[in-house]
Amino acid sequence: MLSTAFGLTFWGVLIFYGVALYAVTPNARTAGAFFRGEDNSGREAHQWALTASIFISWIFAKSVTNAANLGASYGIVGGLAYAAYWLSIPLAGFVIYRLRRSTGATSLAGFLISKYGRAAALAFTAAILIRLYNEVWSNTAVVGGYYGPAGSPAFISAALLFTAATLFYSIKGGLRGSIVTDVIQAAVFVVFLAAVLLLVLPKHGIAALLRTGEFNLTAGVDLLLVAGLQIFSYPFHDPVLTDRGFITEEKAMLKAFILAGIGGFFAILAFSFVGIDARLAGLDGGGNAPAAVAQALGIGALFVMTVLMIAAAGSTLDSTFASLSKVMAQELPVIAGRQPPASALRYGTVAMVVIAVLGNLPMIAGAEILAATTLSGTMVMGLAPVFLLQRWTGYSPWSFHLSFWPGLLLGFLLAAGWIPAAWAIGEGKYALLLGTNLYGLLICTAGYLLPGLLHGWRGMLAVQSESA
Protein backbone atom coordinates (compact mmCIF):
# COMPACT_ATOMS: atom_id res chain seq x y z
CA MET A 1 0.00 0.00 0.00
CA LEU A 2 2.82 2.38 0.86
CA SER A 3 6.50 2.57 0.00
CA THR A 4 8.88 1.46 2.72
CA ALA A 5 9.90 5.01 3.67
CA PHE A 6 6.38 6.35 3.84
CA GLY A 7 5.22 3.15 5.51
CA LEU A 8 7.73 3.62 8.31
CA THR A 9 6.61 7.24 8.63
CA PHE A 10 2.99 6.15 9.04
CA TRP A 11 3.92 3.63 11.74
CA GLY A 12 6.10 6.27 13.36
CA VAL A 13 3.07 8.52 13.70
CA LEU A 14 1.34 5.91 15.85
CA ILE A 15 4.39 5.49 18.07
CA PHE A 16 4.93 9.25 18.35
CA TYR A 17 1.25 9.69 19.20
CA GLY A 18 1.53 7.31 22.15
CA VAL A 19 4.85 8.61 23.47
CA ALA A 20 3.93 12.31 23.14
CA LEU A 21 0.54 12.03 24.81
CA TYR A 22 1.92 9.87 27.61
CA ALA A 23 4.53 12.59 28.25
CA VAL A 24 1.97 15.41 28.50
CA THR A 25 -0.66 13.44 30.42
CA PRO A 26 -0.79 14.47 34.10
CA ASN A 27 -0.45 11.70 36.64
CA ALA A 28 -3.88 11.39 38.28
CA ARG A 29 -3.15 10.40 41.88
CA THR A 30 -6.58 11.05 43.40
CA ALA A 31 -10.09 9.75 42.76
CA GLY A 32 -11.17 13.31 41.95
CA ALA A 33 -8.55 13.56 39.21
CA PHE A 34 -9.00 10.05 37.84
CA PHE A 35 -12.82 9.97 37.81
CA ARG A 36 -13.95 13.62 37.83
CA GLY A 37 -11.29 15.43 35.83
CA GLU A 38 -9.96 17.59 38.67
CA ASP A 39 -6.30 18.45 38.96
CA ASN A 40 -4.40 16.98 41.91
CA SER A 41 -5.22 20.09 43.95
CA GLY A 42 -8.95 19.51 43.51
CA ARG A 43 -9.63 22.27 41.00
CA GLU A 44 -12.23 21.46 38.33
CA ALA A 45 -11.58 21.61 34.59
CA HIS A 46 -11.68 25.04 32.94
CA GLN A 47 -14.71 25.83 30.79
CA TRP A 48 -12.68 26.10 27.57
CA ALA A 49 -10.87 22.86 28.26
CA LEU A 50 -14.25 21.22 28.86
CA THR A 51 -15.58 22.68 25.60
CA ALA A 52 -12.64 21.31 23.62
CA SER A 53 -12.97 17.95 25.38
CA ILE A 54 -16.69 17.59 24.58
CA PHE A 55 -16.12 18.75 21.01
CA ILE A 56 -13.35 16.31 20.15
CA SER A 57 -14.64 13.41 22.25
CA TRP A 58 -17.75 13.34 20.10
CA ILE A 59 -15.81 13.65 16.84
CA PHE A 60 -15.41 9.86 16.65
CA ALA A 61 -13.22 8.41 13.91
CA LYS A 62 -16.20 6.36 12.76
CA SER A 63 -18.36 9.48 12.83
CA VAL A 64 -16.23 11.51 10.47
CA THR A 65 -16.02 8.45 8.22
CA ASN A 66 -19.80 8.06 8.33
CA ALA A 67 -20.26 11.77 7.60
CA ALA A 68 -18.07 11.51 4.51
CA ASN A 69 -19.79 8.30 3.38
CA LEU A 70 -23.21 9.94 3.71
CA GLY A 71 -21.94 12.94 1.78
CA ALA A 72 -20.84 10.57 -0.96
CA SER A 73 -24.26 8.89 -0.98
CA TYR A 74 -26.62 11.85 -0.59
CA GLY A 75 -24.61 15.03 -1.04
CA ILE A 76 -25.19 17.90 1.38
CA VAL A 77 -28.37 16.23 2.66
CA GLY A 78 -26.30 13.34 4.00
CA GLY A 79 -23.91 15.74 5.69
CA LEU A 80 -26.76 17.64 7.32
CA ALA A 81 -28.40 14.39 8.44
CA TYR A 82 -25.33 13.21 10.28
CA ALA A 83 -24.33 16.63 11.61
CA ALA A 84 -27.81 16.96 13.15
CA TYR A 85 -26.83 14.40 15.80
CA TRP A 86 -24.44 16.98 17.29
CA LEU A 87 -27.40 19.19 18.18
CA SER A 88 -28.14 16.63 20.89
CA ILE A 89 -25.12 17.96 22.81
CA PRO A 90 -26.73 21.32 23.70
CA LEU A 91 -29.98 19.48 24.45
CA ALA A 92 -28.14 17.15 26.85
CA GLY A 93 -26.50 20.18 28.43
CA PHE A 94 -29.88 21.81 29.13
CA VAL A 95 -31.30 18.57 30.57
CA ILE A 96 -28.31 17.95 32.84
CA TYR A 97 -28.38 21.60 33.91
CA ARG A 98 -32.03 21.20 34.97
CA LEU A 99 -31.32 17.89 36.75
CA ARG A 100 -28.46 19.39 38.72
CA ARG A 101 -30.43 22.52 39.63
CA SER A 102 -33.75 20.86 40.47
CA THR A 103 -32.73 17.48 41.91
CA GLY A 104 -29.13 17.99 43.03
CA ALA A 105 -28.03 15.05 40.87
CA THR A 106 -24.30 14.33 40.72
CA SER A 107 -24.58 11.65 38.01
CA LEU A 108 -27.23 10.17 35.75
CA ALA A 109 -27.06 6.86 37.65
CA GLY A 110 -27.68 8.66 40.94
CA PHE A 111 -30.63 10.53 39.44
CA LEU A 112 -32.14 7.31 38.11
CA ILE A 113 -31.87 5.61 41.51
CA SER A 114 -33.69 8.48 43.22
CA LYS A 115 -36.36 8.82 40.53
CA TYR A 116 -36.91 5.31 39.16
CA GLY A 117 -35.13 2.85 41.48
CA ARG A 118 -32.00 0.73 41.41
CA ALA A 119 -33.30 -1.69 38.76
CA ALA A 120 -33.73 1.24 36.37
CA ALA A 121 -30.19 2.46 37.07
CA LEU A 122 -28.85 -1.06 36.49
CA ALA A 123 -30.67 -1.42 33.15
CA PHE A 124 -29.39 1.99 32.07
CA THR A 125 -25.83 1.06 33.07
CA ALA A 126 -26.01 -2.17 31.05
CA ALA A 127 -27.00 -0.12 27.99
CA ILE A 128 -24.07 2.28 28.36
CA LEU A 129 -21.62 -0.58 28.91
CA ILE A 130 -22.67 -2.00 25.53
CA ARG A 131 -22.18 1.45 24.06
CA LEU A 132 -18.67 1.75 25.53
CA TYR A 133 -17.75 -1.74 24.34
CA ASN A 134 -18.69 -0.86 20.77
CA GLU A 135 -16.75 2.40 20.93
CA VAL A 136 -13.48 0.50 21.32
CA TRP A 137 -13.48 -1.70 18.24
CA SER A 138 -15.35 0.73 15.98
CA ASN A 139 -12.69 3.44 16.47
CA THR A 140 -9.62 1.20 16.42
CA ALA A 141 -10.92 -0.38 13.20
CA VAL A 142 -11.06 3.02 11.51
CA VAL A 143 -7.40 3.68 12.36
CA GLY A 144 -6.43 0.19 11.23
CA GLY A 145 -8.11 0.84 7.88
CA TYR A 146 -5.45 3.42 7.01
CA TYR A 147 -2.69 0.83 7.39
CA GLY A 148 -4.14 -2.10 5.50
CA PRO A 149 -7.31 -3.88 4.31
CA ALA A 150 -9.74 -5.05 7.00
CA GLY A 151 -8.53 -8.27 8.58
CA SER A 152 -4.97 -7.99 7.25
CA PRO A 153 -1.96 -8.23 9.62
CA ALA A 154 -1.19 -4.52 9.06
CA PHE A 155 -4.80 -3.55 9.83
CA ILE A 156 -4.93 -5.54 13.07
CA SER A 157 -1.41 -4.55 14.14
CA ALA A 158 -2.10 -0.83 13.67
CA ALA A 159 -5.40 -1.07 15.53
CA LEU A 160 -3.80 -2.89 18.46
CA LEU A 161 -0.78 -0.57 18.59
CA PHE A 162 -3.13 2.41 18.62
CA THR A 163 -5.15 0.79 21.42
CA ALA A 164 -2.05 0.11 23.51
CA ALA A 165 -0.72 3.65 23.07
CA THR A 166 -4.03 5.14 24.15
CA LEU A 167 -4.40 2.72 27.04
CA PHE A 168 -1.02 3.61 28.54
CA TYR A 169 -1.69 7.33 28.85
CA SER A 170 -5.30 6.70 29.91
CA ILE A 171 -4.13 4.57 32.83
CA LYS A 172 -1.78 7.35 33.85
CA GLY A 173 -4.27 10.21 33.70
CA GLY A 174 -7.87 8.92 33.89
CA LEU A 175 -10.48 11.56 33.08
CA ARG A 176 -8.08 14.39 33.94
CA GLY A 177 -5.61 13.07 31.39
CA SER A 178 -8.40 12.62 28.87
CA ILE A 179 -9.41 16.28 29.15
CA VAL A 180 -5.82 17.54 28.91
CA THR A 181 -5.04 15.42 25.85
CA ASP A 182 -8.42 16.29 24.33
CA VAL A 183 -7.33 19.93 24.10
CA ILE A 184 -4.28 18.86 22.10
CA GLN A 185 -6.27 16.43 19.95
CA ALA A 186 -8.92 19.08 19.26
CA ALA A 187 -6.25 21.49 18.04
CA VAL A 188 -4.66 18.81 15.84
CA PHE A 189 -8.06 17.85 14.44
CA VAL A 190 -9.02 21.42 13.55
CA VAL A 191 -5.66 22.11 11.86
CA PHE A 192 -5.72 18.91 9.84
CA LEU A 193 -9.43 19.32 8.99
CA ALA A 194 -8.55 22.73 7.57
CA ALA A 195 -5.74 21.11 5.56
CA VAL A 196 -8.13 18.48 4.20
CA LEU A 197 -10.68 21.13 3.20
CA LEU A 198 -7.98 23.15 1.46
CA LEU A 199 -7.24 20.07 -0.63
CA VAL A 200 -10.90 19.36 -1.40
CA LEU A 201 -12.76 22.67 -1.72
CA PRO A 202 -10.80 24.22 -4.63
CA LYS A 203 -11.49 21.21 -6.87
CA HIS A 204 -15.21 21.89 -7.28
CA GLY A 205 -15.93 25.05 -5.31
CA ILE A 206 -18.05 25.26 -2.19
CA ALA A 207 -21.15 26.29 -4.18
CA ALA A 208 -21.08 23.04 -6.16
CA LEU A 209 -20.63 21.03 -2.97
CA LEU A 210 -23.62 22.74 -1.31
CA ARG A 211 -25.84 22.13 -4.36
CA THR A 212 -25.14 18.40 -4.50
CA GLY A 213 -28.07 16.28 -3.36
CA GLU A 214 -31.86 16.53 -3.27
CA PHE A 215 -34.19 17.28 -0.39
CA ASN A 216 -36.65 14.40 -0.55
CA LEU A 217 -37.33 11.26 1.47
CA THR A 218 -35.60 8.96 -1.01
CA ALA A 219 -32.42 11.05 -1.07
CA GLY A 220 -31.46 11.19 2.60
CA VAL A 221 -34.16 13.38 4.14
CA ASP A 222 -35.53 10.26 5.86
CA LEU A 223 -32.21 9.95 7.72
CA LEU A 224 -32.32 13.67 8.56
CA LEU A 225 -35.72 13.11 10.16
CA VAL A 226 -34.39 10.06 12.04
CA ALA A 227 -31.63 12.23 13.48
CA GLY A 228 -34.21 14.84 14.45
CA LEU A 229 -36.05 12.20 16.47
CA GLN A 230 -33.00 10.50 17.97
CA ILE A 231 -31.33 13.63 19.32
CA PHE A 232 -33.89 13.56 22.17
CA SER A 233 -32.58 10.21 23.47
CA TYR A 234 -29.19 9.53 21.86
CA PRO A 235 -26.90 11.62 24.09
CA PHE A 236 -28.05 10.10 27.38
CA HIS A 237 -26.58 6.64 26.76
CA ASP A 238 -23.12 8.04 26.11
CA PRO A 239 -21.16 8.52 29.35
CA VAL A 240 -18.29 10.02 27.36
CA LEU A 241 -20.60 13.02 27.00
CA THR A 242 -22.74 12.90 30.14
CA ASP A 243 -19.84 12.34 32.58
CA ARG A 244 -18.59 15.77 31.53
CA GLY A 245 -21.92 17.30 32.53
CA PHE A 246 -21.22 16.85 36.24
CA ILE A 247 -17.60 17.92 36.70
CA THR A 248 -17.85 21.73 36.54
CA GLU A 249 -20.15 24.50 37.77
CA GLU A 250 -23.60 24.31 36.10
CA LYS A 251 -23.49 27.47 33.98
CA ALA A 252 -19.94 26.84 32.81
CA MET A 253 -20.96 23.29 31.89
CA LEU A 254 -23.99 24.49 29.91
CA LYS A 255 -21.94 27.02 27.94
CA ALA A 256 -19.38 24.33 27.14
CA PHE A 257 -22.08 21.94 25.88
CA ILE A 258 -23.68 24.62 23.69
CA LEU A 259 -20.39 25.72 22.13
CA ALA A 260 -19.16 22.14 21.63
CA GLY A 261 -22.43 21.11 19.99
CA ILE A 262 -22.42 24.02 17.55
CA GLY A 263 -18.74 23.47 16.76
CA GLY A 264 -19.28 19.74 16.28
CA PHE A 265 -22.23 20.33 13.94
CA PHE A 266 -20.17 22.50 11.60
CA ALA A 267 -17.08 20.26 11.82
CA ILE A 268 -19.08 17.17 10.81
CA LEU A 269 -20.89 19.08 8.07
CA ALA A 270 -17.54 20.33 6.76
CA PHE A 271 -16.09 16.82 6.76
CA SER A 272 -19.03 15.57 4.70
CA PHE A 273 -17.56 17.71 1.90
CA VAL A 274 -14.87 15.03 1.57
CA GLY A 275 -17.56 12.51 0.64
CA ILE A 276 -19.31 14.98 -1.66
CA ASP A 277 -15.97 15.46 -3.42
CA ALA A 278 -15.76 11.70 -3.93
CA ARG A 279 -19.31 11.74 -5.35
CA LEU A 280 -18.52 14.54 -7.80
CA ALA A 281 -15.22 12.91 -8.79
CA GLY A 282 -16.90 9.56 -9.39
CA LEU A 283 -14.71 7.75 -6.84
CA ASP A 284 -15.77 4.42 -5.39
CA GLY A 285 -15.39 4.98 -1.65
CA GLY A 286 -15.80 1.30 -0.81
CA GLY A 287 -17.33 2.24 2.54
CA ASN A 288 -14.44 4.57 3.40
CA ALA A 289 -14.81 7.76 1.38
CA PRO A 290 -12.10 9.70 3.30
CA ALA A 291 -9.46 7.08 2.51
CA ALA A 292 -10.54 6.90 -1.14
CA VAL A 293 -10.31 10.68 -1.55
CA ALA A 294 -6.98 10.86 0.27
CA GLN A 295 -5.47 8.10 -1.86
CA ALA A 296 -6.70 9.83 -5.01
CA LEU A 297 -5.06 13.09 -3.90
CA GLY A 298 -1.70 11.44 -3.17
CA ILE A 299 0.47 10.23 -0.31
CA GLY A 300 0.57 13.64 1.42
CA ALA A 301 -3.23 13.80 1.63
CA LEU A 302 -3.34 10.24 2.93
CA PHE A 303 -0.86 11.18 5.66
CA VAL A 304 -2.96 14.23 6.64
CA MET A 305 -6.12 12.10 6.74
CA THR A 306 -4.41 9.43 8.85
CA VAL A 307 -3.26 11.96 11.46
CA LEU A 308 -6.74 13.47 11.55
CA MET A 309 -8.32 10.06 12.15
CA ILE A 310 -5.81 9.16 14.87
CA ALA A 311 -6.63 12.42 16.69
CA ALA A 312 -10.37 11.79 16.39
CA ALA A 313 -10.19 8.14 17.40
CA GLY A 314 -7.72 8.76 20.23
CA SER A 315 -9.89 11.38 21.90
CA THR A 316 -12.87 9.04 21.85
CA LEU A 317 -10.95 5.98 22.97
CA ASP A 318 -9.28 7.60 25.97
CA SER A 319 -12.66 9.03 27.01
CA THR A 320 -14.18 5.57 26.64
CA PHE A 321 -11.54 4.11 28.94
CA ALA A 322 -12.12 6.87 31.50
CA SER A 323 -15.90 6.45 31.43
CA LEU A 324 -15.72 2.68 31.65
CA SER A 325 -13.42 2.86 34.68
CA LYS A 326 -15.84 5.21 36.44
CA VAL A 327 -18.84 2.98 35.73
CA MET A 328 -17.12 -0.13 37.02
CA ALA A 329 -15.28 1.33 40.01
CA GLN A 330 -17.70 3.99 41.25
CA GLU A 331 -21.20 3.78 39.78
CA LEU A 332 -21.89 0.04 39.96
CA PRO A 333 -21.08 -0.07 43.71
CA VAL A 334 -23.48 2.85 44.29
CA ILE A 335 -26.20 1.10 42.30
CA ALA A 336 -25.63 -1.98 44.46
CA GLY A 337 -26.12 0.17 47.58
CA ARG A 338 -22.46 0.30 48.61
CA GLN A 339 -19.83 3.02 48.77
CA PRO A 340 -17.12 3.00 46.07
CA PRO A 341 -14.13 0.97 47.33
CA ALA A 342 -11.04 2.67 48.68
CA SER A 343 -9.08 0.94 45.91
CA ALA A 344 -11.33 2.40 43.19
CA LEU A 345 -8.36 3.60 41.14
CA ARG A 346 -7.02 0.07 40.92
CA TYR A 347 -10.41 -1.30 39.91
CA GLY A 348 -10.74 1.44 37.32
CA THR A 349 -7.33 0.63 35.86
CA VAL A 350 -8.14 -3.08 35.61
CA ALA A 351 -11.44 -2.22 33.88
CA MET A 352 -9.53 -0.19 31.27
CA VAL A 353 -7.20 -3.09 30.49
CA VAL A 354 -10.06 -5.59 30.23
CA ILE A 355 -12.13 -3.44 27.85
CA ALA A 356 -9.04 -2.72 25.74
CA VAL A 357 -8.57 -6.45 25.19
CA LEU A 358 -12.18 -7.60 24.89
CA GLY A 359 -13.28 -4.50 23.01
CA ASN A 360 -11.00 -5.32 20.07
CA LEU A 361 -12.33 -8.83 19.50
CA PRO A 362 -15.03 -7.71 17.02
CA MET A 363 -12.38 -5.75 15.09
CA ILE A 364 -10.17 -8.83 14.86
CA ALA A 365 -13.16 -10.94 13.85
CA GLY A 366 -13.90 -8.55 10.98
CA ALA A 367 -17.04 -6.76 12.20
CA GLU A 368 -18.07 -3.89 9.93
CA ILE A 369 -18.78 -0.37 11.14
CA LEU A 370 -22.30 -0.14 9.79
CA ALA A 371 -25.33 1.72 11.14
CA ALA A 372 -23.84 1.89 14.64
CA THR A 373 -25.27 5.32 15.34
CA THR A 374 -28.74 4.77 13.92
CA LEU A 375 -29.31 1.34 15.48
CA SER A 376 -27.98 2.21 18.93
CA GLY A 377 -30.02 5.41 18.80
CA THR A 378 -33.12 3.36 18.08
CA MET A 379 -32.51 0.98 20.97
CA VAL A 380 -32.36 3.79 23.50
CA MET A 381 -35.29 5.85 22.20
CA GLY A 382 -37.07 5.15 25.49
CA LEU A 383 -34.60 7.37 27.32
CA ALA A 384 -36.16 10.50 25.80
CA PRO A 385 -39.24 10.60 28.05
CA VAL A 386 -37.21 9.27 31.01
CA PHE A 387 -35.09 12.43 31.03
CA LEU A 388 -37.22 15.00 29.21
CA LEU A 389 -40.50 14.37 31.03
CA GLN A 390 -39.14 13.62 34.51
CA ARG A 391 -40.37 16.97 35.91
CA TRP A 392 -43.97 15.86 35.46
CA THR A 393 -43.74 12.55 37.33
CA GLY A 394 -42.95 11.55 40.87
CA TYR A 395 -41.04 8.47 41.95
CA SER A 396 -42.15 5.94 39.31
CA PRO A 397 -40.06 2.87 38.45
CA TRP A 398 -42.80 1.65 36.13
CA SER A 399 -42.52 4.83 34.05
CA PHE A 400 -38.87 4.02 33.33
CA HIS A 401 -39.41 0.36 32.49
CA LEU A 402 -42.49 0.92 30.31
CA SER A 403 -40.49 3.43 28.30
CA PHE A 404 -37.00 1.90 28.24
CA TRP A 405 -37.73 -1.75 27.45
CA PRO A 406 -40.15 -1.22 24.52
CA GLY A 407 -37.53 0.99 22.87
CA LEU A 408 -34.82 -1.60 23.40
CA LEU A 409 -37.09 -4.33 22.01
CA LEU A 410 -37.92 -2.30 18.90
CA GLY A 411 -34.22 -1.66 18.32
CA PHE A 412 -33.46 -5.39 18.43
CA LEU A 413 -36.43 -6.18 16.17
CA LEU A 414 -35.18 -3.61 13.66
CA ALA A 415 -31.67 -5.05 13.74
CA ALA A 416 -33.09 -8.55 13.21
CA GLY A 417 -35.27 -7.41 10.30
CA TRP A 418 -38.53 -8.20 12.08
CA ILE A 419 -40.20 -4.77 11.96
CA PRO A 420 -43.19 -4.95 9.54
CA ALA A 421 -42.77 -3.11 6.24
CA ALA A 422 -46.02 -1.26 6.94
CA TRP A 423 -44.13 0.84 9.50
CA ALA A 424 -41.96 2.40 6.77
CA ILE A 425 -42.37 6.11 6.06
CA GLY A 426 -41.50 6.88 2.45
CA GLU A 427 -39.51 4.65 0.14
CA GLY A 428 -35.93 5.66 0.92
CA LYS A 429 -33.17 3.54 2.39
CA TYR A 430 -34.03 4.69 5.91
CA ALA A 431 -37.82 4.55 5.54
CA LEU A 432 -38.25 1.68 7.99
CA LEU A 433 -35.77 3.21 10.41
CA LEU A 434 -37.75 6.46 10.34
CA GLY A 435 -41.06 4.71 10.95
CA THR A 436 -39.64 2.62 13.77
CA ASN A 437 -38.26 5.69 15.51
CA LEU A 438 -41.41 7.77 15.10
CA TYR A 439 -43.90 5.12 16.15
CA GLY A 440 -41.50 3.73 18.72
CA LEU A 441 -41.03 7.12 20.38
CA LEU A 442 -44.82 7.48 20.61
CA ILE A 443 -45.07 4.00 22.19
CA CYS A 444 -42.29 4.75 24.68
CA THR A 445 -43.83 8.09 25.62
CA ALA A 446 -47.22 6.49 26.13
CA GLY A 447 -45.61 3.80 28.29
CA TYR A 448 -43.84 6.42 30.36
CA LEU A 449 -47.03 8.40 30.99
CA LEU A 450 -49.28 5.38 31.60
CA PRO A 451 -48.45 4.82 35.32
CA GLY A 452 -49.18 8.46 36.10
CA LEU A 453 -52.47 8.33 34.21
CA LEU A 454 -53.50 5.14 35.99
CA HIS A 455 -52.60 6.68 39.34
CA GLY A 456 -54.66 9.75 38.48
CA TRP A 457 -57.64 7.64 37.43
CA ARG A 458 -57.44 5.59 40.62
CA GLY A 459 -57.38 8.81 42.63
CA MET A 460 -60.41 10.14 40.80
CA LEU A 461 -62.31 6.91 41.33
CA ALA A 462 -61.43 6.94 45.02
CA VAL A 463 -62.72 10.49 45.38
CA GLN A 464 -65.91 9.61 43.54
CA SER A 465 -66.38 6.54 45.74
CA GLU A 466 -65.95 8.58 48.92
CA SER A 467 -68.40 11.21 47.62
CA ALA A 468 -70.98 8.51 46.92
Buried (B, 14 or more C-beta within 10 A) or exposed (E): EBEEEBEEBBBEBBEEBBEBBBEEBBEBEBBBBBBBBBBEEEEBBBBEBBBBBBBBBBBBBBBBBBBBBBBBBBBBBBBBBBBBBBBBBBBBBEBBBBBBEEBEBBBBBBBBBEBBBBBBBBBBBEBBBBBBBBBBBBBBBBBBBBBBEBEBEBBBBBBBBBBEBBBBBBBBBBBBBBBBBBBBBBEBBBBBBEBBBEBBBEEBEEEEBEEBBEEEBBBBBBBBBBBBBBBBBBBBBBBBBBBBBBBBEBEBBBBBBBBBBBBBBEBBBBBBBBBBBBBBBEBEBEBBBBBBBBBEBEBEBBBBBBBBBBBBBBBBBBBBBBBBBBBBBBBBBBBEEEEBEEEBBEBBBBBBBEBBEEBBEBBBEEBEBEBBBBBBBBBBBBBBBBBBBBEEBEEBBBBBBBBBBBBBBBBEBBBEEEBEEEBBBBEBBBBBBBBBBBBBBEBBBBBBBBBBEEBEEEEEEEEEEEEE
